[in-house]
Amino acid sequence: MNALTPRPGILDIAAYQPGNPMAGGMAKYLNLASNESAFGPSPRAREAYKAAIAELHYSPDGGSTRLRQAIGAVHGLDPNRIVCGAGSDELLTLLARGYAGPGDEILMSEHGFAMYPITARSVGATPVMVPDKKLTTDVDGFLARVTPRTRLVFIANPNNPTGTYITAEEMARLRAGLPAGVLLVIDAAYSEYVVRNDYTAGIELVDEGDNTVMTRTFSKIYGLAALRVGWAYCPPAIADVLNRLRSPFNVGTAGQEAAIAAIEDVASVDKARAHNDVWLPWFSAEVAKLGLKPYPSVANFLLVEFPEDEKRGAKAANAFMQARGILLRPVGVYGLPRCLRITIGTEDEMRRLVAALAEFLA
Ligand SMILES: Cc1ncc(COP(=O)(O)O)c(C=O)c1O
């Protein structure tokens, strides 16, 4: 009898390595490893989460109706074109399941988000890596790698782990150059942090055609990573596909309620963005003063390159920080072994980190 084996390609997947390996016991660490919010959720979201306890014995609203309405109201979007998911990760996977399969190719940047190759392989498709230019998504590189087998393009904008972005104009040029039958997925997980005139999260590109989707998350600026809530803004036919594929109750009640309160608390989001806008450049300047190399970032994290020598390198720095209870993110799996990715935390946290980095390098 033949032994039980998974589908071809599944064992080629290198499982995702989370930055929070000790989930449940995170409070005792200074966790700057996973690009989460410096402040945590808005007080209104905390209250909404607590209030949801009265409903725990009921199944959630499978269609996340009120959450989609709240998102629609804040962003001026038709709620019927929004699909919510268990984190944006779920939506990325559903998009791949809906539009790609064995023999198809999915384009992604060389230093793109680690979930994209996992997602591609999970549906039997081939991930095709496009080299970056100066650690930034290269539109011409993407266009040059399109083949008749290309079905989908994943681009995080801003990108994780590099922190770099491409302009609205560049994204539109990419869309215009892709064949109509290729789905462009703009993963805008960090868009709320970006303060640049030439950037957009991609809503207008979704509106302009029937082959572009934008995904967003409540895990970053809204501080709700533990609840797993994301959303996609889609052309109607793509929303229909996602609604057919998603599990019926994919977002829990507490997540929906907390997310509604979070997105309606615009002042909290503004405060988080303003904080990042001060402490990202501050941290970048401090890192440079220490003789390390910060890459330009528009998100809530910074990619920092360490010297090549073993004693002062990224691996030693990570071990040194971990011994002090500070969690940073090694990015060797992203092809950046000399770098660490560091989340922007509170003022106290950033000062503590810079002091520890200075101690490490001394
Ligand atoms: C670029 C990017 N996309 C998507 C996600 C997934 O976020 P979620 O928590 O919504 O699944 C992350 C999380 O790190 C990310 O960095």
The ligand as an ORCA input file, in Angstrom:
! r2SCAN-3c Opt
* xyz 0 1
  C       3.331     42.994      4.494
  C       2.450     42.224      5.392
  N       1.303     41.746      4.938
  C       0.462     41.059      5.701
  C       0.766     40.782      7.013
  C      -0.176     39.927      7.793
  O      -0.921     40.615      8.665
  P      -2.185     39.983      9.381
  O      -1.873     40.010     10.816
  O      -3.298     40.881      8.972
  O      -2.385     38.589      8.860
  C       1.959     41.247      7.558
  C       2.305     40.951      8.961
  O       3.421     40.985      9.380
  C       2.823     41.983      6.723
  O       3.993     42.434      7.175
*
